[in-house]
Amino acid sequence: MLFPSNIFLFCFFPVMLVLNFVVCGMFLPEKYRIKGKNIVLFAGSIVFYAYGEHWTTMLLLFSIFFNWWMGMLIADAGD
C-alpha cells in the first residue's frame, strides 16, 4: 500500500483516524487512553506493512520483539 493510493486515502486512513480519535478517545477511561492509542496505531502499522509484503511483516515483528527483549535484559542488568 502506498500513501498516494486510493486504498490508503479512502479506506485505511479514515478508518485509522476514526479508531484513533473516536474509539480510543471516547470509549476508554482516561488512564487507558494512551495505551489504547498505542495499541491501535501499532496494529494499524502492522496491517499497513502486511498489505504490501507479507515476509517483511514477519521480519518487522521479529525485530520489534527481539529489540524489546534485549531492552528488558539491559534494564534487568542495570539493577
DRENTORNU-273727 format. One record per residue: residue number from 1; residue in one letter; x, y, z of N, C-alpha, C in turn. Coordinates in Angstrom, 3 decimals. Layout:
<recs>
<rec><i>NUM</i><aa>A</aa><n_c1>X</n_c1><n_c2>Y</n_c2><n_c3>Z</n_c3><ca_c1>X</ca_c1><ca_c2>Y</ca_c2><ca_c3>Z</ca_c3><c_c1>X</c_c1><c_c2>Y</c_c2><c_c3>Z</c_c3></rec>
...
</recs>
This chain:
<recs>
<rec><i>1</i><aa>M</aa><n_c1>0.861</n_c1><n_c2>-1.167</n_c2><n_c3>0.000</n_c3><ca_c1>0.000</ca_c1><ca_c2>0.000</ca_c2><ca_c3>0.000</ca_c3><c_c1>0.909</c_c1><c_c2>1.232</c_c2><c_c3>0.000</c_c3></rec>
<rec><i>2</i><aa>L</aa><n_c1>0.642</n_c1><n_c2>2.125</n_c2><n_c3>-0.898</n_c3><ca_c1>1.387</ca_c1><ca_c2>3.367</ca_c2><ca_c3>-0.972</ca_c3><c_c1>0.538</c_c1><c_c2>4.501</c_c2><c_c3>-0.423</c_c3></rec>
<rec><i>3</i><aa>F</aa><n_c1>1.194</n_c1><n_c2>5.535</n_c2><n_c3>0.074</n_c3><ca_c1>0.465</ca_c1><ca_c2>6.660</ca_c2><ca_c3>0.652</ca_c3><c_c1>-0.469</c_c1><c_c2>7.342</c_c2><c_c3>-0.352</c_c3></rec>
<rec><i>4</i><aa>P</aa><n_c1>-0.059</n_c1><n_c2>7.562</n_c2><n_c3>-1.603</n_c3><ca_c1>-0.988</ca_c1><ca_c2>8.237</ca_c2><ca_c3>-2.525</ca_c3><c_c1>-2.002</c_c1><c_c2>7.304</c_c2><c_c3>-3.188</c_c3></rec>
<rec><i>5</i><aa>S</aa><n_c1>-2.063</n_c1><n_c2>6.042</n_c2><n_c3>-2.805</n_c3><ca_c1>-3.009</ca_c1><ca_c2>5.118</ca_c2><ca_c3>-3.435</ca_c3><c_c1>-4.425</c_c1><c_c2>5.350</c_c2><c_c3>-2.915</c_c3></rec>
<rec><i>6</i><aa>N</aa><n_c1>-5.388</n_c1><n_c2>4.958</n_c2><n_c3>-3.707</n_c3><ca_c1>-6.793</ca_c1><ca_c2>5.143</ca_c2><ca_c3>-3.335</ca_c3><c_c1>-7.181</c_c1><c_c2>4.310</c_c2><c_c3>-2.123</c_c3></rec>
<rec><i>7</i><aa>I</aa><n_c1>-6.650</n_c1><n_c2>3.109</n_c2><n_c3>-2.015</n_c3><ca_c1>-6.995</ca_c1><ca_c2>2.247</ca_c2><ca_c3>-0.875</ca_c3><c_c1>-6.528</c_c1><c_c2>2.875</c_c2><c_c3>0.428</c_c3></rec>
<rec><i>8</i><aa>F</aa><n_c1>-5.364</n_c1><n_c2>3.520</n_c2><n_c3>0.408</n_c3><ca_c1>-4.882</ca_c1><ca_c2>4.192</ca_c2><ca_c3>1.613</ca_c3><c_c1>-5.694</c_c1><c_c2>5.435</c_c2><c_c3>1.918</c_c3></rec>
<rec><i>9</i><aa>L</aa><n_c1>-5.889</n_c1><n_c2>6.274</n_c2><n_c3>0.921</n_c3><ca_c1>-6.534</ca_c1><ca_c2>7.564</ca_c2><ca_c3>1.141</ca_c3><c_c1>-8.006</c_c1><c_c2>7.454</c_c2><c_c3>1.515</c_c3></rec>
<rec><i>10</i><aa>F</aa><n_c1>-8.714</n_c1><n_c2>6.486</n_c2><n_c3>0.928</n_c3><ca_c1>-10.156</ca_c1><ca_c2>6.434</ca_c2><ca_c3>1.130</ca_c3><c_c1>-10.622</c_c1><c_c2>5.291</c_c2><c_c3>2.027</c_c3></rec>
<rec><i>11</i><aa>C</aa><n_c1>-9.736</n_c1><n_c2>4.366</n_c2><n_c3>2.368</n_c3><ca_c1>-10.131</ca_c1><ca_c2>3.257</ca_c2><ca_c3>3.256</ca_c3><c_c1>-9.303</c_c1><c_c2>3.220</c_c2><c_c3>4.535</c_c3></rec>
<rec><i>12</i><aa>F</aa><n_c1>-8.015</n_c1><n_c2>3.015</n_c2><n_c3>4.373</n_c3><ca_c1>-7.158</ca_c1><ca_c2>2.795</ca_c2><ca_c3>5.531</ca_c3><c_c1>-7.036</c_c1><c_c2>4.036</c_c2><c_c3>6.411</c_c3></rec>
<rec><i>13</i><aa>F</aa><n_c1>-6.715</n_c1><n_c2>5.172</n_c2><n_c3>5.827</n_c3><ca_c1>-6.501</ca_c1><ca_c2>6.394</ca_c2><ca_c3>6.594</ca_c3><c_c1>-7.746</c_c1><c_c2>6.843</c_c2><c_c3>7.360</c_c3></rec>
<rec><i>14</i><aa>P</aa><n_c1>-8.932</n_c1><n_c2>6.885</n_c2><n_c3>6.738</n_c3><ca_c1>-10.123</ca_c1><ca_c2>7.271</ca_c2><ca_c3>7.517</ca_c3><c_c1>-10.457</c_c1><c_c2>6.289</c_c2><c_c3>8.637</c_c3></rec>
<rec><i>15</i><aa>V</aa><n_c1>-10.270</n_c1><n_c2>5.002</n_c2><n_c3>8.388</n_c3><ca_c1>-10.540</ca_c1><ca_c2>4.009</ca_c2><ca_c3>9.436</ca_c3><c_c1>-9.597</c_c1><c_c2>4.203</c_c2><c_c3>10.611</c_c3></rec>
<rec><i>16</i><aa>M</aa><n_c1>-8.325</n_c1><n_c2>4.441</n_c2><n_c3>10.333</n_c3><ca_c1>-7.365</ca_c1><ca_c2>4.656</ca_c2><ca_c3>11.419</ca_c3><c_c1>-7.655</c_c1><c_c2>5.949</c_c2><c_c3>12.182</c_c3></rec>
<rec><i>17</i><aa>L</aa><n_c1>-8.076</n_c1><n_c2>6.997</n_c2><n_c3>11.487</n_c3><ca_c1>-8.444</ca_c1><ca_c2>8.233</ca_c2><ca_c3>12.172</ca_c3><c_c1>-9.628</c_c1><c_c2>8.021</c_c2><c_c3>13.107</c_c3></rec>
<rec><i>18</i><aa>V</aa><n_c1>-10.636</n_c1><n_c2>7.316</n_c2><n_c3>12.621</n_c3><ca_c1>-11.818</ca_c1><ca_c2>7.059</ca_c2><ca_c3>13.447</ca_c3><c_c1>-11.446</c_c1><c_c2>6.203</c_c2><c_c3>14.646</c_c3></rec>
<rec><i>19</i><aa>L</aa><n_c1>-10.684</n_c1><n_c2>5.148</n_c2><n_c3>14.418</n_c3><ca_c1>-10.288</ca_c1><ca_c2>4.280</ca_c2><ca_c3>15.538</ca_c3><c_c1>-9.446</c_c1><c_c2>5.028</c_c2><c_c3>16.555</c_c3></rec>
<rec><i>20</i><aa>N</aa><n_c1>-8.527</n_c1><n_c2>5.836</n_c2><n_c3>16.076</n_c3><ca_c1>-7.612</ca_c1><ca_c2>6.524</ca_c2><ca_c3>16.986</ca_c3><c_c1>-8.312</c_c1><c_c2>7.612</c_c2><c_c3>17.798</c_c3></rec>
<rec><i>21</i><aa>F</aa><n_c1>-9.093</n_c1><n_c2>8.433</n_c2><n_c3>17.171</n_c3><ca_c1>-9.677</ca_c1><ca_c2>9.574</ca_c2><ca_c3>17.864</ca_c3><c_c1>-11.001</c_c1><c_c2>9.270</c_c2><c_c3>18.546</c_c3></rec>
<rec><i>22</i><aa>V</aa><n_c1>-11.861</n_c1><n_c2>8.504</n_c2><n_c3>17.893</n_c3><ca_c1>-13.191</ca_c1><ca_c2>8.279</ca_c2><ca_c3>18.450</ca_c3><c_c1>-13.196</c_c1><c_c2>7.122</c_c2><c_c3>19.433</c_c3></rec>
<rec><i>23</i><aa>V</aa><n_c1>-12.759</n_c1><n_c2>5.963</n_c2><n_c3>19.001</n_c3><ca_c1>-12.836</ca_c1><ca_c2>4.785</ca_c2><ca_c3>19.867</ca_c3><c_c1>-11.928</c_c1><c_c2>4.940</c_c2><c_c3>21.082</c_c3></rec>
<rec><i>24</i><aa>C</aa><n_c1>-10.667</n_c1><n_c2>5.300</n_c2><n_c3>20.858</n_c3><ca_c1>-9.740</ca_c1><ca_c2>5.420</ca_c2><ca_c3>21.985</ca_c3><c_c1>-10.004</c_c1><c_c2>6.678</c_c2><c_c3>22.795</c_c3></rec>
<rec><i>25</i><aa>G</aa><n_c1>-10.453</n_c1><n_c2>7.735</n_c2><n_c3>22.168</n_c3><ca_c1>-10.653</ca_c1><ca_c2>8.976</ca_c2><ca_c3>22.886</ca_c3><c_c1>-11.935</c_c1><c_c2>9.025</c_c2><c_c3>23.692</c_c3></rec>
<rec><i>26</i><aa>M</aa><n_c1>-12.990</n_c1><n_c2>8.365</n_c2><n_c3>23.212</n_c3><ca_c1>-14.285</ca_c1><ca_c2>8.485</ca_c2><ca_c3>23.866</ca_c3><c_c1>-14.685</c_c1><c_c2>7.276</c_c2><c_c3>24.698</c_c3></rec>
<rec><i>27</i><aa>F</aa><n_c1>-14.272</n_c1><n_c2>6.108</n_c2><n_c3>24.294</n_c3><ca_c1>-14.796</ca_c1><ca_c2>4.908</ca_c2><ca_c3>24.922</ca_c3><c_c1>-13.862</c_c1><c_c2>4.253</c_c2><c_c3>25.933</c_c3></rec>
<rec><i>28</i><aa>L</aa><n_c1>-12.672</n_c1><n_c2>4.778</n_c2><n_c3>26.075</n_c3><ca_c1>-11.749</ca_c1><ca_c2>4.239</ca_c2><ca_c3>27.065</ca_c3><c_c1>-11.656</c_c1><c_c2>5.192</c_c2><c_c3>28.246</c_c3></rec>
<rec><i>29</i><aa>P</aa><n_c1>-11.482</n_c1><n_c2>4.658</n_c2><n_c3>29.438</n_c3><ca_c1>-11.260</ca_c1><ca_c2>5.547</ca_c2><ca_c3>30.587</ca_c3><c_c1>-9.975</c_c1><c_c2>6.351</c_c2><c_c3>30.409</c_c3></rec>
<rec><i>30</i><aa>E</aa><n_c1>-9.870</n_c1><n_c2>7.445</n_c2><n_c3>31.105</n_c3><ca_c1>-8.756</ca_c1><ca_c2>8.387</ca_c2><ca_c3>30.953</ca_c3><c_c1>-7.387</c_c1><c_c2>7.716</c_c2><c_c3>31.111</c_c3></rec>
<rec><i>31</i><aa>K</aa><n_c1>-7.259</n_c1><n_c2>6.821</n_c2><n_c3>32.089</n_c3><ca_c1>-5.934</ca_c1><ca_c2>6.236</ca_c2><ca_c3>32.340</ca_c3><c_c1>-5.520</c_c1><c_c2>5.200</c_c2><c_c3>31.293</c_c3></rec>
<rec><i>32</i><aa>Y</aa><n_c1>-6.446</n_c1><n_c2>4.732</n_c2><n_c3>30.442</n_c3><ca_c1>-6.124</ca_c1><ca_c2>3.744</ca_c2><ca_c3>29.418</ca_c3><c_c1>-6.066</c_c1><c_c2>4.335</c_c2><c_c3>28.011</c_c3></rec>
<rec><i>33</i><aa>R</aa><n_c1>-6.280</n_c1><n_c2>5.632</n_c2><n_c3>27.856</n_c3><ca_c1>-6.350</ca_c1><ca_c2>6.223</ca_c2><ca_c3>26.519</ca_c3><c_c1>-5.021</c_c1><c_c2>6.180</c_c2><c_c3>25.780</c_c3></rec>
<rec><i>34</i><aa>I</aa><n_c1>-3.939</n_c1><n_c2>6.508</n_c2><n_c3>26.443</n_c3><ca_c1>-2.630</ca_c1><ca_c2>6.496</ca_c2><ca_c3>25.777</ca_c3><c_c1>-2.263</c_c1><c_c2>5.078</c_c2><c_c3>25.371</c_c3></rec>
<rec><i>35</i><aa>K</aa><n_c1>-2.459</n_c1><n_c2>4.119</n_c2><n_c3>26.254</n_c3><ca_c1>-2.140</ca_c1><ca_c2>2.734</ca_c2><ca_c3>25.931</ca_c3><c_c1>-3.039</c_c1><c_c2>2.226</c_c2><c_c3>24.803</c_c3></rec>
<rec><i>36</i><aa>G</aa><n_c1>-4.312</n_c1><n_c2>2.615</n_c2><n_c3>24.820</n_c3><ca_c1>-5.232</ca_c1><ca_c2>2.209</ca_c2><ca_c3>23.759</ca_c3><c_c1>-4.838</c_c1><c_c2>2.781</c_c2><c_c3>22.418</c_c3></rec>
<rec><i>37</i><aa>K</aa><n_c1>-4.425</n_c1><n_c2>4.047</n_c2><n_c3>22.397</n_c3><ca_c1>-3.981</ca_c1><ca_c2>4.659</ca_c2><ca_c3>21.148</ca_c3><c_c1>-2.714</c_c1><c_c2>3.993</c_c2><c_c3>20.634</c_c3></rec>
<rec><i>38</i><aa>N</aa><n_c1>-1.810</n_c1><n_c2>3.667</n_c2><n_c3>21.536</n_c3><ca_c1>-0.585</ca_c1><ca_c2>2.972</ca_c2><ca_c3>21.108</ca_c3><c_c1>-0.899</c_c1><c_c2>1.619</c_c2><c_c3>20.493</c_c3></rec>
<rec><i>39</i><aa>I</aa><n_c1>-1.832</n_c1><n_c2>0.891</n_c2><n_c3>21.073</n_c3><ca_c1>-2.201</ca_c1><ca_c2>-0.421</ca_c2><ca_c3>20.542</ca_c3><c_c1>-2.868</c_c1><c_c2>-0.286</c_c2><c_c3>19.175</c_c3></rec>
<rec><i>40</i><aa>V</aa><n_c1>-3.765</n_c1><n_c2>0.687</n_c2><n_c3>19.044</n_c3><ca_c1>-4.449</ca_c1><ca_c2>0.899</ca_c2><ca_c3>17.759</ca_c3><c_c1>-3.448</c_c1><c_c2>1.289</c_c2><c_c3>16.680</c_c3></rec>
<rec><i>41</i><aa>L</aa><n_c1>-2.539</n_c1><n_c2>2.189</n_c2><n_c3>16.974</n_c3><ca_c1>-1.544</ca_c1><ca_c2>2.609</ca_c2><ca_c3>15.991</ca_c3><c_c1>-0.545</c_c1><c_c2>1.499</c_c2><c_c3>15.670</c_c3></rec>
<rec><i>42</i><aa>F</aa><n_c1>-0.189</n_c1><n_c2>0.695</n_c2><n_c3>16.654</n_c3><ca_c1>0.697</ca_c1><ca_c2>-0.450</ca_c2><ca_c3>16.397</ca_c3><c_c1>0.013</c_c1><c_c2>-1.444</c_c2><c_c3>15.468</c_c3></rec>
<rec><i>43</i><aa>A</aa><n_c1>-1.237</n_c1><n_c2>-1.787</n_c2><n_c3>15.759</n_c3><ca_c1>-1.975</ca_c1><ca_c2>-2.727</ca_c2><ca_c3>14.912</ca_c3><c_c1>-2.171</c_c1><c_c2>-2.161</c_c2><c_c3>13.504</c_c3></rec>
<rec><i>44</i><aa>G</aa><n_c1>-2.455</n_c1><n_c2>-0.864</n_c2><n_c3>13.414</n_c3><ca_c1>-2.615</ca_c1><ca_c2>-0.247</ca_c2><ca_c3>12.102</ca_c3><c_c1>-1.332</c_c1><c_c2>-0.260</c_c2><c_c3>11.292</c_c3></rec>
<rec><i>45</i><aa>S</aa><n_c1>-0.219</n_c1><n_c2>-0.027</n_c2><n_c3>11.934</n_c3><ca_c1>1.048</ca_c1><ca_c2>-0.045</ca_c2><ca_c3>11.206</ca_c3><c_c1>1.407</c_c1><c_c2>-1.450</c_c2><c_c3>10.742</c_c3></rec>
<rec><i>46</i><aa>I</aa><n_c1>1.096</n_c1><n_c2>-2.451</n_c2><n_c3>11.536</n_c3><ca_c1>1.340</ca_c1><ca_c2>-3.835</ca_c2><ca_c3>11.110</ca_c3><c_c1>0.460</c_c1><c_c2>-4.180</c_c2><c_c3>9.918</c_c3></rec>
<rec><i>47</i><aa>V</aa><n_c1>-0.811</n_c1><n_c2>-3.770</n_c2><n_c3>9.954</n_c3><ca_c1>-1.710</ca_c1><ca_c2>-4.009</ca_c2><ca_c3>8.813</ca_c3><c_c1>-1.191</c_c1><c_c2>-3.281</c_c2><c_c3>7.572</c_c3></rec>
<rec><i>48</i><aa>F</aa><n_c1>-0.706</n_c1><n_c2>-2.064</n_c2><n_c3>7.742</n_c3><ca_c1>-0.167</ca_c1><ca_c2>-1.292</ca_c2><ca_c3>6.621</ca_c3><c_c1>1.002</c_c1><c_c2>-2.024</c_c2><c_c3>5.966</c_c3></rec>
<rec><i>49</i><aa>Y</aa><n_c1>1.929</n_c1><n_c2>-2.508</n_c2><n_c3>6.775</n_c3><ca_c1>3.069</ca_c1><ca_c2>-3.237</ca_c2><ca_c3>6.220</ca_c3><c_c1>2.655</c_c1><c_c2>-4.591</c_c2><c_c3>5.660</c_c3></rec>
<rec><i>50</i><aa>A</aa><n_c1>1.703</n_c1><n_c2>-5.254</n_c2><n_c3>6.284</n_c3><ca_c1>1.272</ca_c1><ca_c2>-6.572</ca_c2><ca_c3>5.807</ca_c3><c_c1>0.573</c_c1><c_c2>-6.481</c_c2><c_c3>4.457</c_c3></rec>
<rec><i>51</i><aa>Y</aa><n_c1>-0.068</n_c1><n_c2>-5.372</n_c2><n_c3>4.192</n_c3><ca_c1>-0.741</ca_c1><ca_c2>-5.210</ca_c2><ca_c3>2.906</ca_c3><c_c1>0.260</c_c1><c_c2>-5.201</c_c2><c_c3>1.754</c_c3></rec>
<rec><i>52</i><aa>G</aa><n_c1>1.442</n_c1><n_c2>-4.685</n_c2><n_c3>1.991</n_c3><ca_c1>2.444</ca_c1><ca_c2>-4.592</ca_c2><ca_c3>0.934</ca_c3><c_c1>3.232</c_c1><c_c2>-5.878</c_c2><c_c3>0.752</c_c3></rec>
<rec><i>53</i><aa>E</aa><n_c1>3.919</n_c1><n_c2>-6.303</n_c2><n_c3>1.759</n_c3><ca_c1>4.765</ca_c1><ca_c2>-7.503</ca_c2><ca_c3>1.694</ca_c3><c_c1>4.589</c_c1><c_c2>-8.308</c_c2><c_c3>2.967</c_c3></rec>
<rec><i>54</i><aa>H</aa><n_c1>4.234</n_c1><n_c2>-9.565</n_c2><n_c3>2.818</n_c3><ca_c1>3.979</ca_c1><ca_c2>-10.400</ca_c2><ca_c3>3.990</ca_c3><c_c1>5.271</c_c1><c_c2>-10.802</c_c2><c_c3>4.710</c_c3></rec>
<rec><i>55</i><aa>W</aa><n_c1>6.321</n_c1><n_c2>-11.079</n_c2><n_c3>3.968</n_c3><ca_c1>7.542</ca_c1><ca_c2>-11.536</ca_c2><ca_c3>4.630</ca_c3><c_c1>8.221</c_c1><c_c2>-10.400</c_c2><c_c3>5.391</c_c3></rec>
<rec><i>56</i><aa>T</aa><n_c1>8.074</n_c1><n_c2>-9.163</n_c2><n_c3>4.911</n_c3><ca_c1>8.667</ca_c1><ca_c2>-8.056</ca_c2><ca_c3>5.653</ca_c3><c_c1>7.931</c_c1><c_c2>-7.803</c_c2><c_c3>6.963</c_c3></rec>
<rec><i>57</i><aa>T</aa><n_c1>6.644</n_c1><n_c2>-8.166</n_c2><n_c3>7.004</n_c3><ca_c1>5.887</ca_c1><ca_c2>-8.030</ca_c2><ca_c3>8.246</ca_c3><c_c1>6.435</c_c1><c_c2>-8.980</c_c2><c_c3>9.301</c_c3></rec>
<rec><i>58</i><aa>M</aa><n_c1>6.748</n_c1><n_c2>-10.196</n_c2><n_c3>8.916</n_c3><ca_c1>7.332</ca_c1><ca_c2>-11.149</ca_c2><ca_c3>9.863</ca_c3><c_c1>8.702</c_c1><c_c2>-10.663</c_c2><c_c3>10.337</c_c3></rec>
<rec><i>59</i><aa>L</aa><n_c1>9.476</n_c1><n_c2>-10.121</n_c2><n_c3>9.427</n_c3><ca_c1>10.781</ca_c1><ca_c2>-9.565</ca_c2><ca_c3>9.803</ca_c3><c_c1>10.618</c_c1><c_c2>-8.383</c_c2><c_c3>10.747</c_c3></rec>
<rec><i>60</i><aa>L</aa><n_c1>9.650</n_c1><n_c2>-7.530</n_c2><n_c3>10.473</n_c3><ca_c1>9.377</ca_c1><ca_c2>-6.379</ca_c2><ca_c3>11.335</ca_c3><c_c1>8.948</c_c1><c_c2>-6.827</c_c2><c_c3>12.726</c_c3></rec>
<rec><i>61</i><aa>L</aa><n_c1>8.032</n_c1><n_c2>-7.779</n_c2><n_c3>12.809</n_c3><ca_c1>7.584</ca_c1><ca_c2>-8.282</ca_c2><ca_c3>14.113</ca_c3><c_c1>8.717</c_c1><c_c2>-8.939</c_c2><c_c3>14.888</c_c3></rec>
<rec><i>62</i><aa>F</aa><n_c1>9.548</n_c1><n_c2>-9.718</n_c2><n_c3>14.194</n_c3><ca_c1>10.700</ca_c1><ca_c2>-10.330</ca_c2><ca_c3>14.851</ca_c3><c_c1>11.635</c_c1><c_c2>-9.259</c_c2><c_c3>15.397</c_c3></rec>
<rec><i>63</i><aa>S</aa><n_c1>11.904</n_c1><n_c2>-8.236</n_c2><n_c3>14.600</n_c3><ca_c1>12.792</ca_c1><ca_c2>-7.159</ca_c2><ca_c3>15.031</ca_c3><c_c1>12.221</c_c1><c_c2>-6.410</c_c2><c_c3>16.233</c_c3></rec>
<rec><i>64</i><aa>I</aa><n_c1>10.927</n_c1><n_c2>-6.145</n_c2><n_c3>16.220</n_c3><ca_c1>10.288</ca_c1><ca_c2>-5.434</ca_c2><ca_c3>17.334</ca_c3><c_c1>10.417</c_c1><c_c2>-6.233</c_c2><c_c3>18.625</c_c3></rec>
<rec><i>65</i><aa>F</aa><n_c1>10.050</n_c1><n_c2>-7.506</n_c2><n_c3>18.580</n_c3><ca_c1>10.074</ca_c1><ca_c2>-8.302</ca_c2><ca_c3>19.792</ca_c3><c_c1>11.486</c_c1><c_c2>-8.637</c_c2><c_c3>20.253</c_c3></rec>
<rec><i>66</i><aa>F</aa><n_c1>12.405</n_c1><n_c2>-8.820</n_c2><n_c3>19.313</n_c3><ca_c1>13.798</ca_c1><ca_c2>-9.064</ca_c2><ca_c3>19.698</ca_c3><c_c1>14.384</c_c1><c_c2>-7.835</c_c2><c_c3>20.384</c_c3></rec>
<rec><i>67</i><aa>N</aa><n_c1>14.140</n_c1><n_c2>-6.660</n_c2><n_c3>19.829</n_c3><ca_c1>14.652</ca_c1><ca_c2>-5.427</ca_c2><ca_c3>20.442</ca_c3><c_c1>14.003</c_c1><c_c2>-5.163</c_c2><c_c3>21.796</c_c3></rec>
<rec><i>68</i><aa>W</aa><n_c1>12.724</n_c1><n_c2>-5.451</n_c2><n_c3>21.927</n_c3><ca_c1>12.046</ca_c1><ca_c2>-5.301</ca_c2><ca_c3>23.219</ca_c3><c_c1>12.672</c_c1><c_c2>-6.244</c_c2><c_c3>24.251</c_c3></rec>
<rec><i>69</i><aa>W</aa><n_c1>12.921</n_c1><n_c2>-7.488</n_c2><n_c3>23.852</n_c3><ca_c1>13.508</ca_c1><ca_c2>-8.476</ca_c2><ca_c3>24.744</ca_c3><c_c1>14.921</c_c1><c_c2>-8.050</c_c2><c_c3>25.167</c_c3></rec>
<rec><i>70</i><aa>M</aa><n_c1>15.727</n_c1><n_c2>-7.574</n_c2><n_c3>24.221</n_c3><ca_c1>17.065</ca_c1><ca_c2>-7.102</ca_c2><ca_c3>24.545</ca_c3><c_c1>17.003</c_c1><c_c2>-5.892</c_c2><c_c3>25.489</c_c3></rec>
<rec><i>71</i><aa>G</aa><n_c1>16.058</n_c1><n_c2>-5.014</n_c2><n_c3>25.264</n_c3><ca_c1>15.885</ca_c1><ca_c2>-3.870</ca_c2><ca_c3>26.169</ca_c3><c_c1>15.545</c_c1><c_c2>-4.291</c_c2><c_c3>27.578</c_c3></rec>
<rec><i>72</i><aa>M</aa><n_c1>14.711</n_c1><n_c2>-5.322</n_c2><n_c3>27.705</n_c3><ca_c1>14.364</ca_c1><ca_c2>-5.846</ca_c2><ca_c3>29.035</ca_c3><c_c1>15.592</c_c1><c_c2>-6.464</c_c2><c_c3>29.710</c_c3></rec>
<rec><i>73</i><aa>L</aa><n_c1>16.415</n_c1><n_c2>-7.163</n_c2><n_c3>28.936</n_c3><ca_c1>17.639</ca_c1><ca_c2>-7.748</ca_c2><ca_c3>29.509</ca_c3><c_c1>18.605</c_c1><c_c2>-6.654</c_c2><c_c3>29.953</c_c3></rec>
<rec><i>74</i><aa>I</aa><n_c1>18.732</n_c1><n_c2>-5.598</n_c2><n_c3>29.169</n_c3><ca_c1>19.603</ca_c1><ca_c2>-4.477</ca_c2><ca_c3>29.552</ca_c3><c_c1>19.073</c_c1><c_c2>-3.790</c_c2><c_c3>30.809</c_c3></rec>
<rec><i>75</i><aa>A</aa><n_c1>17.767</n_c1><n_c2>-3.608</n_c2><n_c3>30.882</n_c3><ca_c1>17.176</ca_c1><ca_c2>-2.958</ca_c2><ca_c3>32.050</ca_c3><c_c1>17.381</c_c1><c_c2>-3.813</c_c2><c_c3>33.302</c_c3></rec>
<rec><i>76</i><aa>D</aa><n_c1>17.272</n_c1><n_c2>-5.135</n_c2><n_c3>33.181</n_c3><ca_c1>17.496</ca_c1><ca_c2>-6.019</ca_c2><ca_c3>34.325</ca_c3><c_c1>18.960</c_c1><c_c2>-6.044</c_c2><c_c3>34.757</c_c3></rec>
<rec><i>77</i><aa>A</aa><n_c1>19.874</n_c1><n_c2>-5.903</n_c2><n_c3>33.784</n_c3><ca_c1>21.303</ca_c1><ca_c2>-5.915</ca_c2><ca_c3>34.107</ca_c3><c_c1>21.709</c_c1><c_c2>-4.665</c_c2><c_c3>34.868</c_c3></rec>
<rec><i>78</i><aa>G</aa><n_c1>20.974</n_c1><n_c2>-3.579</n_c2><n_c3>34.693</n_c3><ca_c1>21.300</ca_c1><ca_c2>-2.338</ca_c2><ca_c3>35.379</ca_c3><c_c1>20.862</c_c1><c_c2>-2.311</c_c2><c_c3>36.827</c_c3></rec>
<rec><i>79</i><aa>D</aa><n_c1>20.006</n_c1><n_c2>-3.227</n_c2><n_c3>37.227</n_c3><ca_c1>19.504</ca_c1><ca_c2>-3.239</ca_c2><ca_c3>38.609</ca_c3><c_c1>20.476</c_c1><c_c2>-3.828</c_c2><c_c3>39.591</c_c3></rec>
</recs>
